[in-house]
Amino acid sequence: QVQLVESGGGLLQAGGSLRLSCTASGSIFSADAMAWYRQAPGNQRELVASIISRGRTNYADSVKGRFTISRDNTKNTQYLQMNSLKPEDTAVYYCKANIRDDSRPNVVREYWGQGTQVTVSS
């Protein structure tokens, strides 16, 4: 059984920085694409940033230049460094990972973290 566990959310003032972490555990053969999403109250879940196994990244326009996604393949962990935070960044942040587990390494499954709250005050 594969699980994603997130950490690093919190409450802070505008202009501050925060780093989110998401670690996959279980019988993991390999992790392919990883990503961060967020969902604010009343809004749909939106893609914030993604990173493939070779390191190529993609960002939502609203976070370009402020957020950085990275990963440590040896730890099956992804990170989201968030700088210059704004009140509009307030949301629950979810990590997602496409993972091949040991029992069926030819099959890619999608897993989600439980979500972590980020609140930015003005």
Backbone torsions as a table, in degrees:
resi	resn	phi	psi	omega
1	GLN	NA	129.7	-179.7
2	VAL	-101.4	137.1	176.6
3	GLN	-131.8	148.1	172.8
4	LEU	-112.5	128.6	-179.9
5	VAL	-121.6	125.0	-178.2
6	GLU	-101.5	156.8	173.8
7	SER	-155.3	162.0	172.6
8	GLY	110.9	-4.9	179.2
9	GLY	-70.1	172.1	179.0
10	GLY	168.7	-172.1	179.7
11	LEU	-112.8	129.9	178.9
12	LEU	-153.5	170.3	-178.8
13	GLN	-87.7	157.4	177.1
14	ALA	-56.1	140.7	-178.6
15	GLY	94.4	-11.3	-178.6
16	GLY	-81.9	-179.6	-178.0
17	SER	-128.7	154.1	-179.9
18	LEU	-152.2	147.1	174.7
19	ARG	-123.2	125.8	176.1
20	LEU	-97.9	145.9	175.7
21	SER	-126.7	151.4	177.7
22	CYS	-145.5	116.8	-177.5
23	THR	-113.7	130.2	176.4
24	ALA	-93.2	135.3	178.9
25	SER	-132.7	160.2	-179.5
26	GLY	121.2	-160.3	-177.0
27	SER	-86.1	78.4	-173.5
28	ILE	-97.3	126.2	173.3
29	PHE	-85.6	-49.0	175.8
30	SER	-163.7	157.6	176.2
31	ALA	-112.6	126.9	178.0
32	ASP	-90.6	-124.8	-177.9
33	ALA	-65.5	142.6	175.3
34	MET	-126.7	154.6	-176.4
35	ALA	-157.9	160.8	172.1
36	TRP	-118.0	135.6	173.9
37	TYR	-122.0	165.3	173.3
38	ARG	-144.8	154.6	179.2
39	GLN	-141.3	117.3	175.6
40	ALA	-92.6	156.3	-179.6
41	PRO	-54.7	129.8	178.8
42	GLY	81.4	-2.9	-178.9
43	ASN	-112.0	161.1	173.9
44	GLN	-78.7	156.6	175.8
45	ARG	-67.0	134.3	-177.6
46	GLU	-126.9	150.2	177.4
47	LEU	-74.3	130.8	177.4
48	VAL	-98.9	-49.8	-178.0
49	ALA	-161.6	153.3	177.4
50	SER	-140.5	158.2	179.2
51	ILE	-148.3	133.2	178.5
52	ILE	-92.0	174.5	-173.2
53	SER	-62.7	-28.4	179.4
54	ARG	-88.0	-1.2	171.9
55	GLY	105.0	-6.2	179.0
56	ARG	-67.3	136.4	-174.0
57	THR	-118.6	161.1	177.8
58	ASN	-145.6	140.9	-176.4
59	TYR	-131.9	149.8	168.8
60	ALA	-67.4	146.7	-178.8
61	ASP	-57.9	-33.4	-174.9
62	SER	-69.0	-16.1	-177.8
63	VAL	-118.5	-3.1	-179.0
64	LYS	-58.2	134.2	180.0
65	GLY	86.0	-12.0	-179.6
66	ARG	-115.1	-36.6	-177.4
67	PHE	-107.8	147.8	176.1
68	THR	-134.3	124.8	175.7
69	ILE	-98.2	141.2	177.4
70	SER	-148.4	171.6	-179.5
71	ARG	-149.6	153.0	173.0
72	ASP	-120.9	102.5	-174.8
73	ASN	-66.4	-25.6	179.9
74	THR	-71.5	-21.3	-178.9
75	LYS	-112.0	2.0	-175.7
76	ASN	49.9	44.7	-175.5
77	THR	-126.4	140.1	173.1
78	GLN	-119.9	154.8	-177.5
79	TYR	-130.2	154.8	171.4
80	LEU	-133.7	105.9	175.7
81	GLN	-87.3	122.0	-176.2
82	MET	-117.7	117.1	179.3
83	ASN	-115.5	163.2	178.3
84	SER	48.6	48.4	-175.6
85	LEU	-64.6	145.8	-179.0
86	LYS	-120.6	157.8	177.2
87	PRO	-56.6	-32.0	179.9
88	GLU	-72.1	-6.5	173.4
89	ASP	-82.8	-6.4	179.5
90	THR	-61.1	125.1	-177.3
91	ALA	-178.0	170.9	166.0
92	VAL	-88.7	126.9	-178.5
93	TYR	-101.9	131.3	-178.9
94	TYR	-119.2	139.1	171.3
95	CYS	-99.5	151.2	177.3
96	LYS	-135.6	144.2	177.5
97	ALA	-143.2	139.1	173.5
98	ASN	-95.6	114.7	-168.7
99	ILE	-126.7	141.3	170.8
100	ARG	-102.3	124.9	179.6
101	ASP	-96.3	168.0	-172.8
102	ASP	-61.8	-33.6	-174.5
103	SER	-72.0	-29.6	-178.9
104	ARG	-142.7	73.2	-174.8
105	PRO	-67.0	-11.5	177.8
106	ASN	-90.3	0.7	-178.8
107	VAL	-115.5	129.5	177.9
108	VAL	-99.6	127.4	177.5
109	ARG	-118.4	151.2	-179.4
110	GLU	-99.6	130.0	178.8
111	TYR	-125.5	148.7	-179.9
112	TRP	-123.6	147.1	171.2
113	GLY	-79.7	174.8	-175.1
114	GLN	-82.2	-13.1	-179.4
115	GLY	96.6	143.7	177.0
116	THR	-137.3	135.5	-174.7
117	GLN	-81.9	131.7	171.1
118	VAL	-120.7	122.3	-179.5
119	THR	-123.9	123.6	-178.6
120	VAL	-115.4	119.8	-179.5
121	SER	-95.6	151.6	-178.3
122	SER	-88.0	NA	NA
